[in-house]
Amino acid sequence: MKEQNASLAQMLEREQIESERARGDLVKRVSGMLEDYTRARDTNLRKAFSAMQEATATSERQWEQLGQEHGAKLDAHVEEGKDTAALIQRRRQDGKRKREDGAKVRTTATGVGLPLTRFSQAISSIAHSFEQGLASVQASTSSSFTAQGTEMQDMFKRAHASYDDSKCSGAT
């Protein structure tokens, strides 16, 4: 019996040692699996964030380009507006001069008894000149606004599509 007890004690001691070693191996394996999992997860997250950062940077560059294009077009329209204002001012001065000339013709016509048809012709010429200038300004302004509106819609569509593309590519 003593031999059996001693043998059982040895077996128990060996099993405890083997159990300790197996537990250590199991802990190492589980730790290794956790490390592999976290490393793979970290790599995947870094790739996803990198793609999102690239898409965001691309979108930022496109929005900046859109802003620059819009600024350049706005500057061009401001210049057109200045040209139009200068044209209107010239037409105004032209009209004022013709009105003064018409008054002189009227004074001359009444003073010497010339028919007032020349006065009427001068006034008609002024009115016609003014109408032509006004129509030209209206047409120029209308076409500028239409063109600007169309260009802005196109730019916003491109920017929105780019944003959607970057959102989709960042989500993968």
MODELLER restraints for C-alpha pairs under 7 A, 6 or more apart:
rsr = mdl.restraints
at = mdl.atoms
rsr.add(forms.Gaussian(group=physical.xy_distance, feature=features.Distance(at['CA:48:A'], at['CA:170:A']), mean=6.53, stdev=0.5))
rsr.add(forms.Gaussian(group=physical.xy_distance, feature=features.Distance(at['CA:48:A'], at['CA:172:A']), mean=6.90, stdev=0.5))
rsr.add(forms.Gaussian(group=physical.xy_distance, feature=features.Distance(at['CA:51:A'], at['CA:170:A']), mean=5.31, stdev=0.5))
rsr.add(forms.Gaussian(group=physical.xy_distance, feature=features.Distance(at['CA:52:A'], at['CA:170:A']), mean=4.17, stdev=0.5))
rsr.add(forms.Gaussian(group=physical.xy_distance, feature=features.Distance(at['CA:55:A'], at['CA:166:A']), mean=4.68, stdev=0.5))
rsr.add(forms.Gaussian(group=physical.xy_distance, feature=features.Distance(at['CA:55:A'], at['CA:170:A']), mean=6.43, stdev=0.5))
rsr.add(forms.Gaussian(group=physical.xy_distance, feature=features.Distance(at['CA:56:A'], at['CA:166:A']), mean=6.81, stdev=0.5))
rsr.add(forms.Gaussian(group=physical.xy_distance, feature=features.Distance(at['CA:59:A'], at['CA:162:A']), mean=6.57, stdev=0.5))
rsr.add(forms.Gaussian(group=physical.xy_distance, feature=features.Distance(at['CA:59:A'], at['CA:163:A']), mean=6.14, stdev=0.5))
rsr.add(forms.Gaussian(group=physical.xy_distance, feature=features.Distance(at['CA:62:A'], at['CA:159:A']), mean=6.84, stdev=0.5))
rsr.add(forms.Gaussian(group=physical.xy_distance, feature=features.Distance(at['CA:63:A'], at['CA:159:A']), mean=6.72, stdev=0.5))
rsr.add(forms.Gaussian(group=physical.xy_distance, feature=features.Distance(at['CA:66:A'], at['CA:155:A']), mean=6.66, stdev=0.5))
rsr.add(forms.Gaussian(group=physical.xy_distance, feature=features.Distance(at['CA:84:A'], at['CA:137:A']), mean=6.52, stdev=0.5))
rsr.add(forms.Gaussian(group=physical.xy_distance, feature=features.Distance(at['CA:91:A'], at['CA:130:A']), mean=6.75, stdev=0.5))
rsr.add(forms.Gaussian(group=physical.xy_distance, feature=features.Distance(at['CA:91:A'], at['CA:133:A']), mean=6.82, stdev=0.5))
rsr.add(forms.Gaussian(group=physical.xy_distance, feature=features.Distance(at['CA:95:A'], at['CA:126:A']), mean=5.91, stdev=0.5))
rsr.add(forms.Gaussian(group=physical.xy_distance, feature=features.Distance(at['CA:95:A'], at['CA:130:A']), mean=6.98, stdev=0.5))
rsr.add(forms.Gaussian(group=physical.xy_distance, feature=features.Distance(at['CA:98:A'], at['CA:126:A']), mean=6.22, stdev=0.5))
rsr.add(forms.Gaussian(group=physical.xy_distance, feature=features.Distance(at['CA:102:A'], at['CA:119:A']), mean=5.68, stdev=0.5))
rsr.add(forms.Gaussian(group=physical.xy_distance, feature=features.Distance(at['CA:102:A'], at['CA:122:A']), mean=5.71, stdev=0.5))
rsr.add(forms.Gaussian(group=physical.xy_distance, feature=features.Distance(at['CA:102:A'], at['CA:123:A']), mean=6.53, stdev=0.5))
rsr.add(forms.Gaussian(group=physical.xy_distance, feature=features.Distance(at['CA:105:A'], at['CA:119:A']), mean=5.80, stdev=0.5))
rsr.add(forms.Gaussian(group=physical.xy_distance, feature=features.Distance(at['CA:106:A'], at['CA:116:A']), mean=6.85, stdev=0.5))
rsr.add(forms.Gaussian(group=physical.xy_distance, feature=features.Distance(at['CA:106:A'], at['CA:119:A']), mean=5.67, stdev=0.5))
rsr.add(forms.Gaussian(group=physical.xy_distance, feature=features.Distance(at['CA:109:A'], at['CA:115:A']), mean=6.22, stdev=0.5))
rsr.add(forms.Gaussian(group=physical.xy_distance, feature=features.Distance(at['CA:109:A'], at['CA:116:A']), mean=6.26, stdev=0.5))
